[in-house]
Amino acid sequence: MARTMLNSKKVVLYFWEEIVNIIIHILNHVVFRPGIKLISYELLNNEKPMIKYFRVFGSSYCILRDQENLHKFDSKNDKRVFLAYSSRSKAYKVYNL
């Protein structure tokens, strides 16, 4: 699964660890355990997981640069690529191109 994600989005091999973390995160929030009919997240937290914050790996984002000293004709956004979910909150880790 990790190899497929790396090859499909043409991401540098350096980010393999982030991809493995994404796969584990997704499997814990989506895959049912056989015989139990519950997700592992439900077993640990006794509630259904919220998955509407999931994003496609390698998708591009534009982040607003408003606190920097920009000149008149400088671009106000940075192009970035989604890499992973934050382990502490529902934020994302992105890579600045």
Sine and cosine of phi, psi and omega as CSV:
sin_phi,cos_phi,sin_psi,cos_psi,sin_omega,cos_omega
0.00,0.00,-0.68,0.73,0.00,-1.00
-0.91,0.40,-0.65,0.76,0.02,-1.00
-0.89,0.46,-0.64,0.77,0.02,-1.00
-0.90,0.44,-0.67,0.74,0.01,-1.00
-0.91,0.41,-0.65,0.76,0.03,-1.00
-0.89,0.46,-0.72,0.70,-0.07,-1.00
-0.96,0.28,-0.57,0.82,-0.06,-1.00
-0.94,0.33,-0.56,0.83,-0.01,-1.00
-0.98,-0.19,0.00,1.00,0.02,-1.00
0.80,0.60,0.76,0.65,0.01,-1.00
-1.00,-0.05,0.50,-0.86,-0.01,-1.00
-0.89,0.45,0.60,-0.80,-0.02,-1.00
-0.87,0.49,-0.32,0.95,0.01,-1.00
-0.85,0.53,-0.46,0.89,-0.09,-1.00
-1.00,-0.08,0.33,0.94,-0.03,-1.00
-0.88,0.48,-0.56,0.83,-0.02,-1.00
-0.91,0.42,-0.65,0.76,0.05,-1.00
-0.90,0.44,-0.61,0.79,0.00,-1.00
-0.92,0.40,-0.66,0.75,0.04,-1.00
-0.90,0.44,-0.63,0.78,0.05,-1.00
-0.90,0.44,-0.62,0.78,0.05,-1.00
-0.89,0.45,-0.71,0.70,-0.02,-1.00
-0.87,0.49,-0.70,0.71,0.02,-1.00
-0.89,0.45,-0.67,0.74,0.02,-1.00
-0.87,0.49,-0.72,0.70,-0.01,-1.00
-0.92,0.40,-0.70,0.71,-0.01,-1.00
-0.89,0.45,-0.59,0.81,0.02,-1.00
-0.94,0.33,-0.44,0.90,-0.05,-1.00
-0.99,-0.17,-0.18,0.98,-0.13,-0.99
-0.82,-0.58,-0.66,0.75,-0.18,-0.98
-0.98,0.19,0.75,-0.66,0.05,-1.00
-0.98,0.18,0.53,-0.85,0.09,-1.00
-1.00,0.03,0.71,-0.71,-0.05,-1.00
-0.90,0.43,0.69,-0.72,0.04,-1.00
1.00,0.10,-0.40,0.92,-0.06,-1.00
-0.99,-0.14,-0.53,0.85,-0.02,-1.00
0.88,0.48,0.52,0.85,0.11,-0.99
-0.75,-0.66,0.45,-0.89,0.10,-1.00
-0.99,0.14,0.49,-0.87,-0.03,-1.00
-0.87,0.50,-0.53,0.85,0.07,-1.00
-0.89,0.47,-0.65,0.76,0.03,-1.00
-0.92,0.40,-0.58,0.82,0.03,-1.00
-0.91,0.42,-0.61,0.79,-0.04,-1.00
-0.99,0.16,-0.63,0.78,-0.16,-0.99
-0.94,-0.35,-0.07,1.00,0.00,-1.00
0.84,0.55,0.54,0.84,0.08,-1.00
-0.47,-0.89,0.38,-0.92,0.02,-1.00
-0.96,0.27,0.62,-0.78,0.00,-1.00
-0.97,0.25,0.50,-0.87,0.09,-1.00
-1.00,-0.08,0.88,-0.47,-0.09,-1.00
-0.90,-0.44,0.19,0.98,-0.03,-1.00
-0.96,0.27,-0.16,0.99,0.05,-1.00
-1.00,0.01,0.00,1.00,0.02,-1.00
-0.89,0.46,0.62,-0.78,0.02,-1.00
-0.77,-0.63,0.33,-0.95,0.01,-1.00
-0.98,0.19,0.76,-0.65,0.00,-1.00
-0.90,0.44,0.72,-0.70,0.05,-1.00
1.00,0.09,0.04,1.00,0.01,-1.00
-0.96,0.30,0.47,-0.88,-0.08,-1.00
-1.00,-0.03,0.53,-0.85,0.01,-1.00
-0.73,-0.68,0.41,-0.91,0.15,-0.99
-0.88,-0.48,0.81,-0.58,-0.03,-1.00
-0.92,-0.38,0.74,-0.67,-0.07,-1.00
-0.95,0.30,0.75,-0.67,0.07,-1.00
-0.97,-0.25,1.00,-0.08,-0.05,-1.00
-0.92,-0.38,-0.26,0.97,-0.03,-1.00
-0.99,-0.13,0.04,1.00,-0.05,-1.00
-0.99,-0.13,0.32,-0.95,0.08,-1.00
-0.99,0.17,0.99,-0.14,-0.03,-1.00
-0.98,-0.22,0.59,-0.81,0.11,-0.99
-0.99,0.15,0.11,-0.99,-0.13,-0.99
-0.86,0.52,-0.65,0.76,-0.08,-1.00
-0.96,-0.28,0.23,0.97,0.06,-1.00
-0.96,0.27,0.49,-0.87,0.03,-1.00
-0.95,0.32,0.62,-0.79,-0.01,-1.00
-1.00,-0.09,0.13,0.99,0.03,-1.00
-0.72,-0.70,0.42,-0.91,0.07,-1.00
-0.92,-0.40,0.68,-0.73,0.10,-1.00
-1.00,0.10,0.77,-0.64,-0.01,-1.00
-0.69,-0.72,0.26,-0.97,-0.02,-1.00
-0.84,-0.54,0.72,-0.69,0.02,-1.00
-0.92,0.38,0.76,-0.65,0.01,-1.00
-0.91,-0.42,-0.74,0.68,-0.12,-0.99
-0.33,-0.94,0.13,-0.99,0.09,-1.00
-1.00,-0.07,0.55,-0.84,0.05,-1.00
-0.95,0.32,0.58,-0.81,-0.02,-1.00
-0.99,0.13,-0.27,0.96,-0.08,-1.00
-0.97,-0.23,-0.38,0.92,-0.04,-1.00
-0.50,-0.87,-0.11,-0.99,0.01,-1.00
-1.00,-0.03,0.62,0.78,0.04,-1.00
-0.99,-0.11,0.10,-0.99,-0.02,-1.00
-0.87,-0.49,0.47,-0.88,0.16,-0.99
-0.98,-0.19,0.80,-0.61,-0.01,-1.00
-0.82,-0.57,0.40,-0.92,-0.01,-1.00
-0.94,-0.35,0.81,-0.59,-0.02,-1.00
-0.99,0.14,0.87,-0.49,0.02,-1.00
-0.96,0.29,0.00,0.00,0.00,0.00
